[in-house]
Amino acid sequence: MIQIENVSMTFKAKTGAEFKALDGITIEIPDGSAYGFLGSNGAGKSTLMRMMTGIYPVREGSIRIDGLDVFDNPEAKKNIFFVNDETVQYTSYTLDGLKNYYKVYYPDFSDTVFERILEKLHLPRDKRLSEFSKGMKRQAMVLIGLSCRTKYLMLDEAFDGLDPAMRKYVKNIITDEILDREATLIVSSHNIAEISEICDKAMLIHKGRLIFANDVDDIRSGFGKVQLVRSSRPVTPEELEALGLGVVKYELVGSVAQAVIRADDNTLREQLPKLGCEVCEAIGLTLEEIFIYEMEARGYATDELA
Amino acid sequence: MLLTNLRKIHSLAGGEMQRLKKLFIINSIVIAASLFFAVVGVAMENEIAVVGLFFITLPLVTVIPAVALLFRDMTDKRVCDVMHSLPMTASERFWSKILALCYYHIIPTLVVAAAELGLMCARFSEDLADDIKVVWLGYLVGVTALLFTVAVTILCQMCFGTLAEVIYMTLIALTAFSVFPILVYQNITYAAGFDVMFDSMPFFFCLWTYTSVLAVDDTKVFSFIAGHDNTFSAWPVLIVNIFISIGVIYLCSRLYKKRTAETVGNPIAFKLFLEVLSILAVFVMFGYLDQLNRVVAIGASLVVFMVVHIILARGKSLKTVFAVRVLEYAVMIGIILIVNLVNYKTGGFGLVFSTPESSLKHCSVEVELYDYTESDNWYGQRVEHRTLYLEDVDGEKACDIADLLHSHFVSNSDTGWRRYYSKSYANLLVDERKSNKNSHISSPDDKYYWDMVFDQTICFDCDSDTLYQELIDAGMKPSGEEDMYSDDGYYPEEEYYY
């Protein structure tokens, strides 16, 4: 289990000013889960991942992997493999060279797994990675990550650069390998549909703060989009708030009030009839829609284009 | 536990060597070429062997990019992400890099260099004879220089967070650390009226710097260790130099642990080192150019100082940087000028009153008196020159003569470089008689040689005739030849004093 408790991170910019990249993040990643990290650009996902892999020290709060502090601790780090969003650092290696390099650091590296996955991916083993395309480099790193057979595999934008067919193929390979040995997968991606497809848990952070962290199903069921029509007067957001329904977004189109509400199905079924609407429809939201609406509510990417 | 850790570091070093396989191959080719030329040169008994020696010095230069690439995780965020997420401690990471450097760079270079020198000494033993000790001393100088380069490069790698800064700051640091002691020694020596003899630099000027090379010939403080054979007395300085380099590398391991990934990509990781280096570099540049022209020295060193700090201050307000750094520079130059003034006024912080070693057994003392008379319109400046000497005296007598001259020392000079601006000065020269240990002694005259051990210019304020008489009364004898000459070498008169 990975326990992240009240973690904050402050950086000093080149100008000398300080900025808080993470502010009081608390989440728990249970064993055997597939956990998605969602967030706007610059939200702090990669920073959090770097703290979880021991790249950045934890100065406020704590990050524990199976009860061990991770920073400067090989015992904790040997259980975690991090594939970051860059691939340029391995360009001088061939696949075999990369294999030999990582075997030095991860004693559980499996040649069998390496050969099995390599056969599926059809990557050339005698070419340098500098000759690979971006997508092929990503595949190579996923291959290495799975072959190291660590308990936790962290992928930061790992599917970026893969074509749709290969994305699906690689996702299947990952889930097969991970599920087989009940390892834990942590994925950061801007492709929300992908996250909801692979992951059973997810968290959303924005400007370093945690917005929500829960099972994906619970997150989806915790939001709803409603359309309300009342002949006497349109339903207002204040009325909805008064019923205990958190309004994320509200729009009035003629006499039709459309609102995205933070509430589960049961609550909606109980509370909405009290409004006395002639038409009352509630539909579920995708994770992507939840992400967009939450971000819009926080003023992210909402400015009118000139 | 220690053995387990060492085994782990050894295996991690293998990972580093894999990462930098190309550098290893290049270094191996250079070393192999060096060995080839050395062997061929020795076999054919010609100068091709020297080409081999040239090649083996190349790793002294290539070690800088080698260290920069080994510690790339300190300057490249992407490499940092990979390396710092791997399951090892910062300490294991650091020492595995050092071990990799030893395996593929330092050890092969030193072993092959030793093998080549051994081969040459064995083959040319008759021609080299007594110089064989100098050859191995030269080898130790090479070891010292290599470890000094490695230590300074790693230190800069720890203190700066971008590759460009690491490279040019390393070059600045290597120059500043090496030239700074020379300039300090030169300034004090000049102010004390001595000729600058780099092969007589006190040991603490050579402790951790390339200038230990200059100590090869003579280090007075340690001369007692090997009797009066000064060739050997450089060994302790060089050994201390090596230990200091190793100590600095150990210090860097602590800095590496302290330094975190957040500073990667920032030009400056540890400000204190930058400030120390700035002071040294300004002193070196100013001190060197001041010998040509003070205005040029201030202007050039200010420009370089500002350019470097503007480059380092990425993203910061240029106005603020400019104002702060100009003020900082003004304070530094002010301190340097004040210290230099004190140096000149006190005659090298009192060193102007130095005397020859009283423990000298056999020495000769010579005093040359110079007295500038008024300028002559036709012949330019005229100088009266008289010489007195004492043969085969001990150090105590030499000290007495020195004390006599110092008692007339001009203490209130208001200019530097006294020998050029004072109207009267004396050159005190003391030579020590030493046994010739060269095995090729063809005549009894070659049994001894004279080594100058003291050479000081003392400016005096009394009448030169008075001083001349006092020296005669002290037992000195006139050399029998006196002259007067003008600056352009024209001798209008010659007078003989008996």
Interface residues (C-beta under 8 A of the other chain):
Chain A: F11 K12 A13 K14 T15 G16 R50 T53 G54 I55 Y56 P57 D72 N73 P74 E75 K77 K78 I80 F81 F82 N84 E86 V88 Q89 Y90 S92 G97 N100 Y101 V104 Y105 Y106
Chain B: S11 L12 G14 G15 Q18 R19 K22 D76 R78 V79 C80 D81 V82 H84 S85 L86 P87 M88 T89 A90 E92 K257 T260 A261 E262 N266 P267 R314 G315 K316 S317
